[in-house]
Amino acid sequence: MTGEAVAELQSAVPVRELPRFYSYAEVVAAFGKSTRTIRWWVKSGHIHAIKIGRARLISEAEIFRLANGEDATASSNSTELSQSTLRDED
């Protein structure tokens, strides 16, 4: 294939962005909480994580939702996490 053919093919096929996932360490750095707290949030259902092999990853959508104060266990009215839930357990 020539460079022109590849460029034409790339422009014809819509590129869909894949969701971004973050490790616990990245979430810890972003929120200034301990790894223990992030694990507790996942275990208690406040945020959702997926497991791939031995790694557990948190989606970008979960990060945005958490940053906006929304709780995964909240009803549709999007209640905020209580201060006791957000307390760092270090």
Beta strands, then each sheet from edge to edge (+ up, - down):
strand 1: 21-23
strand 2: 50-52
strand 3: 55-59
sheet 1: 1+ 3- 2+
end
